[in-house]
Amino acid sequence: MNELHQKDIQALKVPKWQRLLPLPWTLWPSESRLLLTLTAFWCLSGLLILGSASWWVASRELGDGAYYIKRQLIWMTSSWSFLALAVSTNLRSWLRLAGPGLWLGVGLTALTLIIGSPVNGATRWLIIGPLQIQPSELIKPFVILQSANLFSQWKRIRTDQRFLWIGCFLGLLALTLKQPNLSTAALTGILIWLIAMASGIKWATLFTTAFSGGLLGTISILTNEYQRLRVISFLDPWKDPQGSGYQLVQSLLAIGSGGWLGEGFGLSTQKLSYLPIQNTDFIYAVFAEEFGFVGSVMLILFLLLFAFLGLRVAIRCRCNQSKIVAIGCTTLLIGQSIMNIAVASGFMPTTGLPLPMVSYGGNSLLSSLTIAGLLIRCSIESTGLVGGRRVRKFRQIG
């Protein structure tokens, strides 16, 4: 498959800066343009929400109200570079890198159990110089890509290869649970399961896998006291409002205080040392308090629009692997967002999942924007102008 040649791009009479793109902007599908615009809006809105949620705490504890925003901007710059790389690189190249990338991620996840730095009782981080690396976040794009590799060709792959990659996925889930990180393990397992379902795997196999995953999660909850306390506090947070239920109680108070229209941007009171981890896992509670029910509905509608565009991209993709990658990218970004909102609203046990492109954290931002870039790349390749058949005739533009 030939990429669009440079002389063909020049024949379109497009501006020179557009020649740096994988396809001139005027030839991008409408879904690609909208997804890129929505992603940029998502990031900019996330910076504003993060600024409001973190300014008071950063001023009090670090002496610099903009501390978290500055660091997030640095990560955002590098993360958008990865989005650009994902958009400009042939999807086939990404799929070839998926296997080695997944094994590397599994190795780094295992390394966290040996030399990882503990944070809040969990060893999820590797300290490399000034950087804190969370392999369970950075591995997510490769989980999507390798799942597409595996399940799109499930009937043609040898049995030993099937067992190899299924064993790799199971090893990743087991290592993530061992950290312990139940939320990320559950999200990853659900993601792989949904990709398998979208690929047409037999329902009997899917139900057996779902039962096994639920059993594994139950064992993890029963053998880890802090996870068990979180589940108990989720069922009745008011039973111990100053202990295990404190986070959820304060989150619910913040959301309830928002009313219909909210307290106003920057006017949340729960972020003033009442609501724990208000700039990461519970940042939605600050948003809901400041923008109210109307703002929360607008956020849900935004996520639904993004999901709709992602599914349109999947429908228009020309090959099965691209379809599955698009479904996986959409599922992860929207699914993780919904899970974060559900946790803050008391519909799920308290977990450590960030709100993509909003919560503070460079690893999550890097992973999320790379996944968004892969989704946009799937849309661009659906035109057949790149990553597919070379177009023989072009219409003149400009």
N, C-alpha and C positions, 0 to 999 in steps of 0.2 A: 504494500500500500504506500503510495507516494504522497508526501506532504505537498501542499500548494507551493509551487516554485516561486522564487523571488521575482522573476521576470513576469510571471502571471499577476502577482500582486501589483507590480509597477504598472501593468497594463490597465489596472482598475483606476489609475489616476487618483490614488488616495494620498493624504498627507504623509510625509516621511515618518512621523512618529507612529502612525498606525502600522507601518511595516515591521515594527517590533512585536506586534501582536501575532498570535498564531493564525489569525484571520482578521482582515480589516473590520473595523467596528460596524461598518454599514452592512456587512454580511453576517454578523452575529444573529442567531435566532432571538426572537423577542424574549424567550425564557432566559437566555444567557444574560441579556442586558438587565432584565428585571432582577435576576438572582444576584448579580454583581451590585446593583443599586441597593437592594434590600440588605445585602451583607454589609455594605458600607454604612448604611443607616443603622443597622443593628450594632455595629462597633461604636459609632459615634454616640448613639443613645446609651450604650453600655458605659462609655467613659463618663457621661454626665451622671448616670445613676450611681456609678462607683464613686465619683467625686462627692456626691451628696452623702452616700453611706459611710465614707471613710474619713471625711475631712475633720470632723470633731475629734474622733479617736486619734487620728494621726497627729493632730495639733497637740493633744494632751500628752500622748505617750512618746511621740518622736520629735515634737517641736517643729514639725513641718506639715501643715495641712495638706499639701500637694504631694506628699511622699509616695503614696500608693499610685496616684495618677501618673507621676513621672516614670515610675518603674513600669507601669502598664503600657505607657506610650512607647517605651524602649522595646518591650516585647511585641507590641502591636506592629512596629516597623518591621521587625524581623519576620513576624508572622505573615504580614502581607507580602513579603518577599517569597515566602513559601507558597502562598496562594497563587502568586504570579508564576512560580515555577510549576505548580500543579496545572495551571491553565495552559501553559505554553509547551508542556511535555506530552508526547503521545501517550494515550492511555495504555497501549500495549507495553510501553516501557515501564510504566508503573506496575502493571500486572506481573512483569518479569521480576521486578524488585520485591514483590510482595512476600515471597517465601523467605529469602534471606532477611528481609526486614522483620518478619514475624519471629524468626528464630533469634535474631539479635535482641528483640524486645523481651522475649521469654528469658533469655540469658540475663539481661539487665534486671528483670523483675526478680529472678532468683537471687541475684547479687544483693538486692535490697535486704534480703533476709539474713545476709552475712555481714555486710558492712553498711547497711542502710542507717540513715539518721532518723531516730524516732520523733514523731510529732503527734501530740495528743494520744499517745499510747499505740500508735501504728507506725511501722517502719516501711514507708512508701517512697522514701526519698533517697537519692544518691547525691552527695555533695562533691561536685567537680569544680575545684577552684571557687570562683564567686557564684557559680551556677548551682541551683537546686533542680535536679532532674527527677521527674516522676514517670518512670517507664510505663506504668499502667495507663497513663494518659497519652503518651506519645505513640504507643503501639496501636491505637484505635484505627488510624487510616489503613494500616497493614492488615488488621483483622478484617476490615471490609473487603480489601482487595483480594486477600487470599481466600476468603469465603466465596467470593465471586469465581475465583479460579477453580476452586474445588467443586462447588455445587452446580455450576453451569455445565460441567463436564462429568457429572457424577456417574452416569451410566458407562462412560468410556474410560474411566480411570480404573487402574488395577486395584484389586482388593488391598494389597499391601500399602499402596499409596493412600488409599482411603484411611486405613488404620493409622498411618503415620501422621497425617494432618489432623485427624480427629484427636489423636493422642496429644498432638501439639496444642490444640485448643483446650483440651481438658487439663493439660499441664499448666497452661496460662491461668485458667480459672482457679485451679488448686493453689497455685502460688499467690494469686491475688487474695484469695480467702485467707491464706496463711499470714498475710501481712499484719493484721487482718483488714480487708477492705471489701466488705460484703456488697456495698452499693455498686462499686465498679464491676465486681465479679458478676452481679446480677444483671447489670446493664449489658455487659459483654456477652453473657450467655443468651440473653433475650435477643440481642442483635443477631448473633449467629443463627439462632433458631428461626427468626423471622426471615433472614436471607435464605435459609434452607427451604422454608415454606414457600417463598416467592419463586424458588427454583424448581418447584414441583416435586420435592421429595415426598415419599409415601407418608400418609397420615399416621399409619401404625408406627413408623419409625419416629415421627415427630412427637407423638404422644408418649412413647417410651422415653425419649430424650427429655421431654418436659417433666415427666415424673421423676426421672433420675436427678435432674437439676434441682427440682423442688426438695427432694430428699437430701441432696448435698447441702442446700441452703439451710434446711432445718437442723441438720447436724452441726453446721457452723454456728448457728444461733444458740443451740443448746450447750455447745462446748466453749463459747466465748461469753463471759459474764456481761461485758459492756454491750454486746449486741442484744443479749437477752433483756437487759434493762431498758434498752431503747425500744424494743418491741412492747414491753409491758407499759412503758410510759406513753407510747403512742396510743395504746388502747384506752388509757385513762390518765392523761397528763396532770390532771388536777389532784390526783391522789398524792403526788409528791411534787408540788409546784416549786419548791425551793431546792429540789434535788434532781432526780432523773428526768422529771417533766419540765424543768425550768426553760430549756430552749424552746420547746413547742408552745408552752404557755405564753412566753414573751412574744413569740412570732404571731400567735393568734390575737394577742392584744394589739399588736401593731397593725395587723390586717383589719381588725374590727374598728380600730380608731380612725381608719381612713374614710369610712362612710361612703357616700356616693361619689363625691368629687375629690376627696383627699384633703390633707392638711396643707398641701402646696409644696412645690419643689424646694428641698432643703430644710423643710420644717418638721421633719420626723422627730419625735421625742424618744421613741424606743431605741434609736441608734445611740443615744447618749448613755452608753455603758449598761443599758438594761438588756438589750438584745445581743447575745453572744454571736461571734463570727458573722457580723452583719455585713461585711464586705465580700464574703465568699458564699458559703452554703445558704445563708438566710438573707441574701440581698433582695430577694423578691419581696420579703416582708416589709423592708424599707420602701421599696417601690410602691407597694399596695397602700401603705400608710400615707404616702405623699400624693399619690394620684388616684386613690380610691377605687371604687367598683368600676367606674367608667374606664379608668386607665388600665385596669386589669383585663377588662373585656377587650380593649384595643390591643393589648399584648397578645391575647389568645387569638384574635382575628389575624394579627400579623403572622403568628406561627402557622395558622391555617393557610394563609396565602402562600407562605414559603413552602409548606408541605404540598399544596396544590401544584405549584410550579415544579417542584421536585418530581412529582408523579407524572406530570406532563412530559418532563425530560425523559423519564424512564420509558414511557409509552412510545416516544419518538426515536429512541435509540435503535440503531440498525443491527446490533448484534446482541446476543443474549448476555454476554459478560458485561457490556456497558449498561444494559438494563438493570442488572443485579447490583452493579456498583452504584448507580443512581439511586436505587431503592435503599441500599445500605446507608449511603450518605444522608439521605433525607430522614431515614428512620433514626439514625443516631442523633443528629442535630435537634430534631423536633422531639424525639422520645426523651432525650436527656433533659430538655427544657421542661417538658410536661412533668417529668419525675421530680425535678427540682421544685416546681410550683406545688406539686402534690405534697411533698414533704413539708414545705413551709406552711401549707394550708391544713395540715393534719390528716390528709388522706392516705399517707404512707408513713412507715416508721422513719425516724430521723436518720438520715444517711449523709455521706460526705460528697454528694454530687454537686459540682458547680453549675451555675446557669451559663450556658455557652455564650461567649463574647460579652458577658456582662460581669460575672464574678471576677474578683482579683485573682490572678494566677497566670503566669506565662505559659506553663505547659499546656493547660487547658485551651488557652487562646491559640497557641501554635497548632495544636491538634485540630481545633474547630475550623480554623481558617484554611488549613490544608484540605480538610474534608469538603469545605465549601468550594475550594478550587477544583477538586476532583469532580464535583457535581457540575460545575460550570463547564469543565472540559468535556464531560459526557454530552452536554447540550451542544457544544460547538461541533463535536464529531458527528452528531446526528444529522448535520447538514450534508455530510459526504464530501465536503471541501477539504477537510484535513482528517488525517487518520483513516482515510477511506479512499474511494475512487477519486482520481484526479478529474476535476471539472475541465471539459474541453472548450467550453464557450462561456465567456463572461459578459455580463452587461456592463456598459460603461457607466461610471458613477462620477458625478461632480463635473 
